[in-house]
């Protein structure tokens, strides 16, 4: 049954299947064990390589900090700094503005992004499973709502496409225009540095006129719709954003200022290759000192390192859980025993994953900082010792 509430529609679908037998569940568990083994092995690779990457990056940043030269002027190119790592801060400039002739829009900026959205049907699922008469039944509630989406939603994958059909493509496409020549003073930024200018801001369209008769401006959007207040499926709306303002604008303000650390090659700022094998080409918004830039890079490296450590530990925990799942399947017929085994397996996976993760991290540090590697290696036995201490001692006979 359909119940129409404005633009929202919904229906319920119930499917049933026989409860899987012991052999079938055992077969599914075996497949999970194989997947768990792969995940378990990948976690070692992730943890080990992450430590090498973190230490290599830290050494590269320390090397860069010891070699970087602050420039006295950004408006002249000194041949004495050729090939050296330099630090400079200044406003962005480009050779010409960026245009979108379809909407009569131009702006002095490093990047201009056109974002196109289409009014479409979107399907949502909410499923619940329950057991009835020896069968596993799944009740799925499908609901449909019309929303603005920047990607085409394929309605062919809907449970019920009739009445919820979306167009297969957009008549207007999204795109990002990038200035071919970006400078700070007399220095031209490399593509890698330009890529780092990604702090996009919404562009106000209040000062623009409607570009065509079939396009209506409403707020910060251009609408391809007969009635923007009551859009229909297939209608489009277009917005714009920019990054790196490169000229003074009466409505947007002054040109953006950036801080750059890179290698000077003639009048270009290009990547600097460190002895550790990393590449340094840093760009931050605003005027920052050398110390502030490298501090931010060290903080970023630390956050990335801990995020990958957590991901590696989680992958190892999931891998061990999947590999030991067979013990849970073997006692699945006994509810009380099944719950106890489940708790024990999770505790086992937690302790082993913690110990092996710390041990892998210590091995990763072995070639760089042996003392820290030894301390972390000793720390890796703590989860096992704690788990063992909770086991009650056997009573004397």
Protein Blocks (a to p, Z undefined) as FASTA:
>chain_A
ZZdehjaccdddddddddddfklmmmmmmmmmmmmmmmmmmmmmmmmmmmmmmmmmmmmm
mmmmmmpccdfbfkbccfklgoiacddddddddfbdcddfknopacddfbdcdddddddd
ddddddddddeehiacddddddddddddfbdcdfklpmblghpaccfbdfbdcdddddfb
dcehjbccdfklmmmmmcccdddfklpccfbfkbccehjaccddfblmlccehiacdddd
dehiabdcfknopcdddddddddehjaccddddfkopacddddedjddfklmmmmmmmmm
mmmmmmmmmmmmmmmmmmmmmmmmmmmmmmmmmmklmmmmmmmmmmmmmmmmmmmmmmmm
mmmmmmmmmmlmmmmmmmmmmmmmmmmmmpccdddZZ
